[in-house]
């Protein structure tokens, strides 16, 4: 499912998950335009589904706010929400940070690490600035998105 929007949404603050889930999705977004109501309806339908969601828009339009709203309003609300700034990932550490690693798999790997994807099982990983992710990681990321399989770095 893909969600594209240009207007920034309102922040949800500390509204409890149940209160958000019981509210009309149109109440959670700014404006009353037909277009924003349609976006909200699609977004909150996606919150209930087991699917990968692409939220696109210009910088500063509130993509992370929408992702957090989806997290809080769906069945994953009690599970982790982990935002990842892909632009800040270095090629050297990105694979280990995202997919985890086994002890001894590289110099300095003194123990095993779950990695972000395995730490978020049942929850949501928000990949911000995904276009800035190192190209070498894209095949492995595609496997996570399509097959839901995570392969940690090993020796």
C-alpha positions as CSV (number, residue, x, y, z in Angstrom):
1,X,0.0,0.0,0.0
2,X,1.3,3.5,-0.8
3,X,0.3,6.7,0.9
4,X,1.3,10.1,-0.6
5,X,0.4,13.4,1.0
6,X,1.6,17.0,0.9
7,X,0.0,18.6,4.0
8,X,1.6,18.0,7.4
9,X,-0.6,16.1,9.8
10,X,-1.3,17.1,13.4
11,X,0.7,15.5,16.1
12,X,-1.0,13.0,18.3
13,X,0.7,13.9,21.5
14,X,0.1,11.5,24.4
15,X,-3.3,10.3,23.2
16,X,-3.7,6.7,24.4
17,X,-3.8,4.0,21.7
18,X,-7.4,2.9,22.4
19,X,-8.6,6.5,22.2
20,X,-6.9,6.8,18.8
21,X,-8.2,3.4,17.6
22,X,-11.8,4.4,18.5
23,X,-11.7,7.8,16.8
24,X,-12.7,8.5,13.2
25,X,-9.5,8.7,11.2
26,X,-10.7,12.0,9.7
27,X,-10.3,13.5,13.2
28,X,-6.6,12.8,13.3
29,X,-5.6,14.8,10.3
30,X,-5.6,18.5,9.6
31,X,-8.2,20.0,7.3
32,X,-11.5,18.7,6.2
33,X,-10.8,18.4,2.5
34,X,-12.1,15.3,0.7
35,X,-8.5,14.4,-0.3
36,X,-7.2,14.4,3.3
37,X,-10.2,12.3,4.4
38,X,-9.4,9.8,1.7
39,X,-5.7,9.6,2.7
40,X,-6.7,9.1,6.4
41,X,-9.2,6.3,5.5
42,X,-6.5,4.5,3.5
43,X,-3.9,5.1,6.2
44,X,-5.9,3.7,9.0
45,X,-7.1,0.7,7.0
46,X,-3.4,0.0,6.4
47,X,-2.8,0.1,10.2
48,X,-5.0,-2.9,10.6
49,X,-3.3,-5.0,7.8
50,X,-0.2,-7.0,7.8
51,X,1.4,-5.2,4.9
52,X,4.4,-3.0,4.1
53,X,3.3,0.7,3.8
54,X,5.2,3.3,1.7
55,X,4.6,6.9,3.0
56,X,6.0,9.4,0.6
57,X,6.1,13.2,0.6
58,X,8.4,16.1,0.8
59,X,10.8,16.7,3.7
60,X,8.9,18.1,6.7
61,X,5.4,17.0,5.6
62,X,5.0,14.6,8.6
63,X,5.8,11.1,7.3
64,X,7.0,10.0,10.7
65,X,4.0,11.5,12.4
66,X,1.8,9.4,10.0
67,X,3.9,6.3,10.7
68,X,3.5,6.8,14.5
69,X,-0.2,7.3,14.1
70,X,-0.5,4.1,12.1
71,X,1.5,2.3,14.8
72,X,-0.6,3.7,17.7
73,X,-3.9,3.0,16.0
74,X,-3.4,-0.6,15.0
75,X,-2.8,-3.9,16.6
76,X,1.0,-3.3,16.8
77,X,0.6,-0.4,19.3
78,X,2.1,-2.4,22.2
79,X,5.1,-3.5,20.1
80,X,8.2,-1.4,19.3
81,X,8.2,1.5,16.9
82,X,11.8,2.0,15.7
83,X,12.5,5.0,13.5
84,X,15.7,4.7,11.4
85,X,17.4,7.6,9.7
86,X,18.9,5.8,6.7
87,X,20.9,8.8,5.7
88,X,22.9,8.4,8.9
89,X,23.8,4.7,8.2
90,X,27.3,4.1,7.1
91,X,27.9,1.1,4.8
92,X,30.4,-0.3,7.3
93,X,27.9,-0.5,10.1
94,X,24.5,-0.4,8.4
95,X,24.2,-4.2,7.7
96,X,25.0,-5.0,11.3
97,X,22.7,-2.3,12.7
98,X,19.7,-3.3,10.5
99,X,20.0,-7.1,10.3
100,X,22.1,-8.0,13.4
101,X,25.3,-10.0,13.6
102,X,26.7,-13.1,15.3
103,X,29.6,-13.0,17.7
104,X,32.9,-12.9,15.9
105,X,31.4,-12.1,12.5
106,X,33.7,-9.1,12.2
107,X,36.4,-7.4,14.1
108,X,34.9,-5.9,17.3
109,X,31.8,-8.2,17.3
110,X,32.3,-9.4,20.8
111,X,28.7,-10.6,21.1
112,X,25.6,-11.2,19.0
113,X,23.2,-8.4,18.1
114,X,19.5,-8.8,17.1
115,X,19.6,-5.8,14.8
116,X,16.8,-3.3,14.2
117,X,14.5,-5.6,12.2
118,X,14.6,-8.5,14.6
119,X,14.2,-6.1,17.6
120,X,11.0,-4.7,16.1
121,X,9.3,-8.1,15.5
122,X,5.6,-7.5,15.7
123,X,6.1,-3.7,15.6
124,X,7.0,-1.1,13.0
125,X,10.4,0.0,11.6
126,X,10.1,3.4,10.0
127,X,12.8,3.8,7.4
128,X,13.3,7.6,6.9
129,X,15.3,8.9,4.0
130,X,15.4,5.4,2.5
131,X,16.7,6.8,-0.8
132,X,20.0,7.6,1.0
133,X,20.6,4.0,2.1
134,X,23.8,2.4,0.7
135,X,23.0,0.7,-2.6
136,X,24.8,-2.5,-1.5
137,X,22.1,-3.1,1.2
138,X,19.1,-2.9,-1.1
139,X,19.0,-6.6,-2.1
140,X,19.0,-7.6,1.6
141,X,16.4,-5.0,2.4
142,X,14.2,-6.2,-0.5
143,X,14.4,-9.8,1.0
144,X,13.2,-8.4,4.4
145,X,10.3,-6.5,2.7
146,X,9.2,-9.3,0.4
147,X,10.0,-12.5,2.2
148,X,10.0,-11.2,5.8
149,X,13.4,-12.9,6.3
150,X,16.3,-11.3,8.1
151,X,19.8,-12.8,7.7
152,X,22.3,-11.5,10.3
153,X,25.9,-10.9,9.4
154,X,27.9,-14.1,10.1
155,X,31.4,-15.4,9.8
